[in-house]
Amino acid sequence: MNTQSTRSTPALLNIGRARLSLRAPSADTLSRIARALLLPLIGLLVFLFAWHIAARNIDTSLGQFPGPAQVYEQTLGLIADHKRERSREAAFMERQEQRNAATLAKNPDAEVRLRDYTGKPTFVDQVGTSLVTVLAGFAFATLIAIPLGILIGLNGALYAALNPLIQLFKPVSPLAWLPLVTMVVSALYVSDDPMFAKSFITSLITVSLCSLWPTLINTAVGVSSISQDLKNVSKVLRLPFMTHVIKIAILASIPAMFTGLRLSLGIAWMVLIAAEMLAQNPGLGKFVWDEFQNGSSNSLGRIMVAVLVIGVIGFLLDRAMLLLQSRMSWDKNAVVR
């Protein structure tokens, strides 16, 4: 018995050490956790403190500049407004259904219909509208920029012909495009029962015109920078043009392409706010403009809520594009930031 217990003691000690090693994280792990969580938290707290101190010392024509506490209160108020509006919509639709049921009970052949709820869009509704608009504009710009960028990157003569036009239109502000786009849409988009509102089409086209250039340029640079070895492999294998584009050009230029896509998405989100202000498309830009024109005591706080939401959504859109890049990139060991 003593011999067995003596033999089992080292085994028990090893199990104990293994459990301790599992429970106690290493110094490197703690350092990574601190860098990933603690440092951003410290930066956020410092920002909130500086914002709180600065807001107390700024007085505007609409009152004191809102600090973090006031912005939090306005956020809760906007959420409550959204819930009340949704309750009104549900009650409105329920009344229609009851009225239609009573009508059909009296006359089964009667024609009934449900009218859409025409209440004022809430802040949450406007955030959704802005997201739909920016993603539609970004998708439209991407469908133009990537194929054209591939063609420009593969053909030096085409690049020489189009590069002056790209450099000419790339720096044009959305405020310059918007009046022209508005006039063109009003002249061409004429319908008694339009599928989309003119303000939505105007914002979409303006976003596309301003955001396609980074993707176009980076795609062209990525395709034109393909290594000569890959080009020689394509020639040796006698790959057809489309096979060369798909198997060689696109795969080799994915890092540069996604750099352009991330820049384009950020520009699209930034441009959209200005476009919505002027086009009066019911999104975040219109919300900011309406609150500015309203001039109430809550306006500054609500505008600050919109500013923070715009920043958070822009960050999340960039992270989503970064995640997509890491999934699609052929080099899984590449550092993506």
One Martini backbone bead per residue (centre of mass of N, CA, C, O) as a GRO file, in nm:
protein
  337
    1MET     BB    1   0.058   0.062  -0.021
    2ASN     BB    2   0.302   0.255   0.006
    3THR     BB    3   0.409   0.214  -0.280
    4GLN     BB    4   0.157   0.320  -0.431
    5SER     BB    5   0.152   0.602  -0.298
    6THR     BB    6   0.435   0.685  -0.394
    7ARG     BB    7   0.374   0.659  -0.703
    8SER     BB    8   0.116   0.857  -0.704
    9THR     BB    9   0.233   1.132  -0.619
   10PRO     BB   10   0.357   1.245  -0.885
   11ALA     BB   11   0.094   1.237  -1.043
   12LEU     BB   12  -0.059   1.437  -0.862
   13LEU     BB   13   0.139   1.669  -0.900
   14ASN     BB   14   0.101   1.697  -1.207
   15ILE     BB   15  -0.200   1.756  -1.200
   16GLY     BB   16  -0.178   2.009  -1.025
   17ARG     BB   17   0.002   2.170  -1.219
   18ALA     BB   18  -0.191   2.166  -1.460
   19ARG     BB   19  -0.421   2.315  -1.320
   20LEU     BB   20  -0.261   2.572  -1.256
   21SER     BB   21  -0.186   2.635  -1.554
   22LEU     BB   22  -0.487   2.672  -1.638
   23ARG     BB   23  -0.566   2.895  -1.428
   24ALA     BB   24  -0.295   3.045  -1.480
   25PRO     BB   25  -0.210   3.298  -1.653
   26SER     BB   26   0.002   3.437  -1.839
   27ALA     BB   27   0.177   3.721  -1.903
   28ASP     BB   28   0.102   3.741  -2.203
   29THR     BB   29  -0.201   3.719  -2.168
   30LEU     BB   30  -0.237   3.966  -1.983
   31SER     BB   31  -0.116   4.168  -2.183
   32ARG     BB   32  -0.326   4.127  -2.409
   33ILE     BB   33  -0.574   4.200  -2.242
   34ALA     BB   34  -0.483   4.485  -2.170
   35ARG     BB   35  -0.456   4.591  -2.463
   36ALA     BB   36  -0.757   4.516  -2.550
   37LEU     BB   37  -0.912   4.656  -2.284
   38LEU     BB   38  -0.773   4.863  -2.091
   39LEU     BB   39  -0.670   5.087  -2.280
   40PRO     BB   40  -0.941   5.166  -2.415
   41LEU     BB   41  -1.080   5.233  -2.143
   42ILE     BB   42  -0.892   5.463  -2.062
   43GLY     BB   43  -0.943   5.639  -2.311
   44LEU     BB   44  -1.250   5.669  -2.263
   45LEU     BB   45  -1.238   5.800  -1.981
   46VAL     BB   46  -1.072   6.047  -2.062
   47PHE     BB   47  -1.273   6.154  -2.268
   48LEU     BB   48  -1.518   6.188  -2.077
   49PHE     BB   49  -1.381   6.384  -1.884
   50ALA     BB   50  -1.308   6.605  -2.089
   51TRP     BB   51  -1.596   6.648  -2.188
   52HIS     BB   52  -1.721   6.732  -1.917
   53ILE     BB   53  -1.541   6.981  -1.867
   54ALA     BB   54  -1.593   7.132  -2.135
   55ALA     BB   55  -1.909   7.152  -2.123
   56ARG     BB   56  -1.920   7.341  -1.862
   57ASN     BB   57  -1.758   7.585  -2.047
   58ILE     BB   58  -2.007   7.580  -2.261
   59ASP     BB   59  -2.196   7.840  -2.417
   60THR     BB   60  -2.494   7.869  -2.592
   61SER     BB   61  -2.786   7.966  -2.750
   62LEU     BB   62  -2.908   7.666  -2.635
   63GLY     BB   63  -2.695   7.636  -2.417
   64GLN     BB   64  -2.541   7.398  -2.275
   65PHE     BB   65  -2.318   7.180  -2.340
   66PRO     BB   66  -2.329   6.850  -2.377
   67GLY     BB   67  -2.282   6.587  -2.185
   68PRO     BB   68  -2.284   6.260  -2.110
   69ALA     BB   69  -2.548   6.268  -1.941
   70GLN     BB   70  -2.730   6.417  -2.147
   71VAL     BB   71  -2.690   6.213  -2.378
   72TYR     BB   72  -2.809   5.972  -2.230
   73GLU     BB   73  -3.092   6.092  -2.192
   74GLN     BB   74  -3.152   6.130  -2.497
   75THR     BB   75  -3.128   5.836  -2.572
   76LEU     BB   76  -3.366   5.739  -2.403
   77GLY     BB   77  -3.573   5.927  -2.540
   78LEU     BB   78  -3.548   5.811  -2.830
   79ILE     BB   79  -3.630   5.525  -2.756
   80ALA     BB   80  -3.908   5.599  -2.642
   81ASP     BB   81  -4.019   5.725  -2.902
   82HIS     BB   82  -4.004   5.465  -3.068
   83LYS     BB   83  -4.197   5.293  -2.896
   84ARG     BB   84  -4.445   5.480  -2.923
   85GLU     BB   85  -4.464   5.468  -3.233
   86ARG     BB   86  -4.503   5.160  -3.252
   87SER     BB   87  -4.764   5.155  -3.086
   88ARG     BB   88  -4.927   5.332  -3.280
   89GLU     BB   89  -4.899   5.149  -3.523
   90ALA     BB   90  -5.032   4.897  -3.400
   91ALA     BB   91  -5.305   5.038  -3.339
   92PHE     BB   92  -5.369   5.124  -3.629
   93MET     BB   93  -5.370   4.837  -3.755
   94GLU     BB   94  -5.586   4.716  -3.565
   95ARG     BB   95  -5.820   4.904  -3.643
   96GLN     BB   96  -5.829   4.819  -3.939
   97GLU     BB   97  -5.883   4.517  -3.897
   98GLN     BB   98  -6.149   4.553  -3.744
   99ARG     BB   99  -6.296   4.714  -3.964
  100ASN     BB  100  -6.266   4.500  -4.188
  101ALA     BB  101  -6.407   4.269  -4.039
  102ALA     BB  102  -6.681   4.415  -4.013
  103THR     BB  103  -6.727   4.458  -4.316
  104LEU     BB  104  -6.713   4.151  -4.399
  105ALA     BB  105  -6.950   4.060  -4.219
  106LYS     BB  106  -7.162   4.226  -4.383
  107ASN     BB  107  -6.964   4.212  -4.660
  108PRO     BB  108  -6.787   3.976  -4.833
  109ASP     BB  109  -6.752   4.166  -5.113
  110ALA     BB  110  -6.583   4.366  -4.994
  111GLU     BB  111  -6.343   4.624  -5.017
  112VAL     BB  112  -6.026   4.606  -4.867
  113ARG     BB  113  -5.773   4.801  -4.682
  114LEU     BB  114  -5.432   4.888  -4.604
  115ARG     BB  115  -5.286   5.142  -4.452
  116ASP     BB  116  -5.026   5.328  -4.410
  117TYR     BB  117  -4.814   5.446  -4.187
  118THR     BB  118  -4.761   5.821  -4.133
  119GLY     BB  119  -4.553   5.864  -3.938
  120LYS     BB  120  -4.292   5.979  -3.781
  121PRO     BB  121  -3.974   5.933  -3.798
  122THR     BB  122  -3.743   5.799  -3.616
  123PHE     BB  123  -3.426   5.763  -3.519
  124VAL     BB  124  -3.412   5.460  -3.584
  125ASP     BB  125  -3.528   5.483  -3.869
  126GLN     BB  126  -3.299   5.673  -3.976
  127VAL     BB  127  -3.071   5.477  -3.937
  128GLY     BB  128  -3.181   5.262  -4.133
  129THR     BB  129  -3.187   5.444  -4.384
  130SER     BB  130  -2.883   5.507  -4.391
  131LEU     BB  131  -2.785   5.215  -4.421
  132VAL     BB  132  -2.928   5.150  -4.685
  133THR     BB  133  -2.804   5.380  -4.853
  134VAL     BB  134  -2.498   5.321  -4.814
  135LEU     BB  135  -2.503   5.025  -4.917
  136ALA     BB  136  -2.618   5.087  -5.196
  137GLY     BB  137  -2.399   5.290  -5.287
  138PHE     BB  138  -2.155   5.102  -5.240
  139ALA     BB  139  -2.243   4.873  -5.428
  140PHE     BB  140  -2.258   5.044  -5.686
  141ALA     BB  141  -1.961   5.138  -5.679
  142THR     BB  142  -1.833   4.852  -5.682
  143LEU     BB  143  -1.952   4.757  -5.960
  144ILE     BB  144  -1.770   4.973  -6.103
  145ALA     BB  145  -1.474   4.975  -5.981
  146ILE     BB  146  -1.364   4.684  -6.011
  147PRO     BB  147  -1.384   4.627  -6.316
  148LEU     BB  148  -1.239   4.891  -6.401
  149GLY     BB  149  -0.978   4.841  -6.238
  150ILE     BB  150  -0.895   4.583  -6.385
  151LEU     BB  151  -0.874   4.700  -6.670
  152ILE     BB  152  -0.666   4.919  -6.601
  153GLY     BB  153  -0.445   4.723  -6.483
  154LEU     BB  154  -0.419   4.551  -6.764
  155ASN     BB  155  -0.429   4.843  -6.921
  156GLY     BB  156  -0.224   5.098  -7.001
  157ALA     BB  157  -0.390   5.266  -7.206
  158LEU     BB  158  -0.645   5.295  -7.030
  159TYR     BB  159  -0.504   5.437  -6.798
  160ALA     BB  160  -0.404   5.686  -6.960
  161ALA     BB  161  -0.698   5.776  -7.043
  162LEU     BB  162  -0.842   5.778  -6.736
  163ASN     BB  163  -0.666   5.923  -6.523
  164PRO     BB  164  -0.748   6.223  -6.564
  165LEU     BB  165  -1.048   6.178  -6.481
  166ILE     BB  166  -0.999   6.071  -6.200
  167GLN     BB  167  -0.838   6.326  -6.096
  168LEU     BB  168  -1.076   6.525  -6.153
  169PHE     BB  169  -1.323   6.377  -5.977
  170LYS     BB  170  -1.215   6.289  -5.694
  171PRO     BB  171  -1.226   6.591  -5.532
  172VAL     BB  172  -1.524   6.614  -5.540
  173SER     BB  173  -1.780   6.735  -5.383
  174PRO     BB  174  -2.097   6.657  -5.274
  175LEU     BB  175  -2.202   6.957  -5.293
  176ALA     BB  176  -2.153   6.959  -5.608
  177TRP     BB  177  -2.319   6.706  -5.701
  178LEU     BB  178  -2.610   6.733  -5.586
  179PRO     BB  179  -2.752   6.936  -5.783
  180LEU     BB  180  -2.707   6.764  -6.038
  181VAL     BB  181  -2.842   6.505  -5.944
  182THR     BB  182  -3.119   6.629  -5.882
  183MET     BB  183  -3.184   6.720  -6.174
  184VAL     BB  184  -3.154   6.445  -6.315
  185VAL     BB  185  -3.360   6.286  -6.147
  186SER     BB  186  -3.604   6.475  -6.205
  187ALA     BB  187  -3.590   6.424  -6.524
  188LEU     BB  188  -3.575   6.086  -6.529
  189TYR     BB  189  -3.743   6.023  -6.255
  190VAL     BB  190  -4.053   5.933  -6.382
  191SER     BB  191  -4.341   5.855  -6.170
  192ASP     BB  192  -4.647   5.762  -6.033
  193ASP     BB  193  -4.504   5.476  -5.905
  194PRO     BB  194  -4.248   5.471  -5.723
  195MET     BB  195  -4.017   5.265  -5.572
  196PHE     BB  196  -3.842   5.523  -5.516
  197ALA     BB  197  -3.727   5.789  -5.382
  198LYS     BB  198  -3.565   6.064  -5.488
  199SER     BB  199  -3.387   6.107  -5.236
  200PHE     BB  200  -3.258   5.825  -5.246
  201ILE     BB  201  -3.133   5.839  -5.529
  202THR     BB  202  -2.963   6.090  -5.479
  203SER     BB  203  -2.793   5.977  -5.245
  204LEU     BB  204  -2.682   5.726  -5.387
  205ILE     BB  205  -2.530   5.868  -5.621
  206THR     BB  206  -2.354   6.053  -5.451
  207VAL     BB  207  -2.209   5.830  -5.296
  208SER     BB  208  -2.091   5.686  -5.544
  209LEU     BB  209  -1.926   5.925  -5.670
  210CYS     BB  210  -1.741   5.959  -5.397
  211SER     BB  211  -1.656   5.629  -5.336
  212LEU     BB  212  -1.514   5.484  -5.595
  213TRP     BB  213  -1.209   5.575  -5.614
  214PRO     BB  214  -1.044   5.400  -5.413
  215THR     BB  215  -1.120   5.128  -5.544
  216LEU     BB  216  -1.024   5.186  -5.828
  217ILE     BB  217  -0.725   5.253  -5.767
  218ASN     BB  218  -0.645   5.001  -5.594
  219THR     BB  219  -0.717   4.790  -5.804
  220ALA     BB  220  -0.527   4.889  -6.026
  221VAL     BB  221  -0.267   4.865  -5.858
  222GLY     BB  222  -0.290   4.564  -5.784
  223VAL     BB  223  -0.297   4.451  -6.075
  224SER     BB  224  -0.030   4.599  -6.182
  225SER     BB  225   0.146   4.447  -5.928
  226ILE     BB  226   0.188   4.187  -6.042
  227SER     BB  227   0.386   3.944  -6.063
  228GLN     BB  228   0.578   3.804  -6.310
  229ASP     BB  229   0.541   3.508  -6.233
  230LEU     BB  230   0.232   3.499  -6.264
  231LYS     BB  231   0.231   3.582  -6.559
  232ASN     BB  232   0.397   3.343  -6.663
  233VAL     BB  233   0.206   3.121  -6.575
  234SER     BB  234  -0.031   3.214  -6.749
  235LYS     BB  235   0.120   3.180  -7.019
  236VAL     BB  236   0.197   2.883  -6.998
  237LEU     BB  237  -0.117   2.792  -6.950
  238ARG     BB  238  -0.309   2.955  -7.127
  239LEU     BB  239  -0.505   3.154  -7.006
  240PRO     BB  240  -0.779   3.285  -7.007
  241PHE     BB  241  -0.894   3.588  -6.936
  242MET     BB  242  -1.097   3.517  -6.706
  243THR     BB  243  -0.907   3.325  -6.557
  244HIS     BB  244  -0.688   3.534  -6.502
  245VAL     BB  245  -0.864   3.725  -6.339
  246ILE     BB  246  -0.963   3.522  -6.116
  247LYS     BB  247  -0.684   3.359  -6.044
  248ILE     BB  248  -0.487   3.622  -6.044
  249ALA     BB  249  -0.579   3.921  -6.019
  250ILE     BB  250  -0.776   3.913  -5.779
  251LEU     BB  251  -0.610   3.749  -5.569
  252ALA     BB  252  -0.352   3.940  -5.575
  253SER     BB  253  -0.547   4.219  -5.513
  254ILE     BB  254  -0.702   4.203  -5.240
  255PRO     BB  255  -0.556   4.395  -5.044
  256ALA     BB  256  -0.591   4.655  -5.218
  257MET     BB  257  -0.896   4.634  -5.256
  258PHE     BB  258  -0.975   4.650  -4.947
  259THR     BB  259  -0.856   4.922  -4.898
  260GLY     BB  260  -1.054   5.066  -5.089
  261LEU     BB  261  -1.319   4.969  -4.956
  262ARG     BB  262  -1.274   5.098  -4.680
  263LEU     BB  263  -1.251   5.388  -4.783
  264SER     BB  264  -1.524   5.398  -4.931
  265LEU     BB  265  -1.709   5.342  -4.688
  266GLY     BB  266  -1.622   5.586  -4.523
  267ILE     BB  267  -1.701   5.799  -4.735
  268ALA     BB  268  -1.996   5.720  -4.769
  269TRP     BB  269  -2.081   5.782  -4.474
  270MET     BB  270  -1.991   6.081  -4.478
  271VAL     BB  271  -2.151   6.181  -4.731
  272LEU     BB  272  -2.444   6.108  -4.652
  273ILE     BB  273  -2.503   6.328  -4.443
  274ALA     BB  274  -2.487   6.566  -4.642
  275ALA     BB  275  -2.695   6.458  -4.847
  276GLU     BB  276  -2.939   6.442  -4.648
  277MET     BB  277  -2.957   6.739  -4.577
  278LEU     BB  278  -3.021   6.838  -4.879
  279ALA     BB  279  -3.226   6.600  -4.982
  280GLN     BB  280  -3.420   6.500  -4.749
  281ASN     BB  281  -3.341   6.230  -4.643
  282PRO     BB  282  -3.463   6.005  -4.398
  283GLY     BB  283  -3.197   6.056  -4.193
  284LEU     BB  284  -2.934   6.156  -4.010
  285GLY     BB  285  -2.896   6.424  -4.157
  286LYS     BB  286  -3.189   6.525  -4.119
  287PHE     BB  287  -3.191   6.510  -3.813
  288VAL     BB  288  -2.972   6.721  -3.761
  289TRP     BB  289  -3.110   6.953  -3.916
  290ASP     BB  290  -3.379   6.959  -3.759
  291GLU     BB  291  -3.252   7.013  -3.479
  292PHE     BB  292  -3.116   7.279  -3.558
  293GLN     BB  293  -3.385   7.421  -3.643
  294ASN     BB  294  -3.541   7.387  -3.378
  295GLY     BB  295  -3.389   7.497  -3.105
  296SER     BB  296  -3.392   7.337  -2.855
  297SER     BB  297  -3.280   7.219  -2.549
  298ASN     BB  298  -3.236   6.916  -2.692
  299SER     BB  299  -3.071   6.942  -2.959
  300LEU     BB  300  -2.772   6.907  -2.880
  301GLY     BB  301  -2.803   6.624  -2.757
  302ARG     BB  302  -2.915   6.488  -3.018
  303ILE     BB  303  -2.678   6.555  -3.200
  304MET     BB  304  -2.470   6.400  -3.027
  305VAL     BB  305  -2.597   6.127  -3.066
  306ALA     BB  306  -2.560   6.121  -3.373
  307VAL     BB  307  -2.253   6.145  -3.373
  308LEU     BB  308  -2.198   5.879  -3.217
  309VAL     BB  309  -2.352   5.691  -3.409
  310ILE     BB  310  -2.185   5.750  -3.658
  311GLY     BB  311  -1.917   5.648  -3.538
  312VAL     BB  312  -2.002   5.359  -3.463
  313ILE     BB  313  -2.094   5.268  -3.744
  314GLY     BB  314  -1.827   5.322  -3.887
  315PHE     BB  315  -1.666   5.118  -3.718
  316LEU     BB  316  -1.839   4.863  -3.784
  317LEU     BB  317  -1.799   4.872  -4.089
  318ASP     BB  318  -1.492   4.838  -4.081
  319ARG     BB  319  -1.487   4.567  -3.925
  320ALA     BB  320  -1.651   4.410  -4.134
  321MET     BB  321  -1.446   4.450  -4.365
  322LEU     BB  322  -1.209   4.319  -4.214
  323LEU     BB  323  -1.336   4.040  -4.182
  324LEU     BB  324  -1.377   3.988  -4.485
  325GLN     BB  325  -1.077   4.004  -4.559
  326SER     BB  326  -0.978   3.766  -4.376
  327ARG     BB  327  -1.159   3.554  -4.526
  328MET     BB  328  -1.057   3.620  -4.841
  329SER     BB  329  -0.774   3.595  -4.793
  330TRP     BB  330  -0.490   3.403  -4.882
  331ASP     BB  331  -0.332   3.544  -4.642
  332LYS     BB  332  -0.356   3.433  -4.312
  333ASN     BB  333  -0.079   3.588  -4.192
  334ALA     BB  334  -0.181   3.854  -4.226
  335VAL     BB  335  -0.189   4.180  -4.112
  336VAL     BB  336  -0.500   4.317  -3.995
  337ARG     BB  337  -0.625   4.679  -3.936
   0.00000   0.00000   0.00000
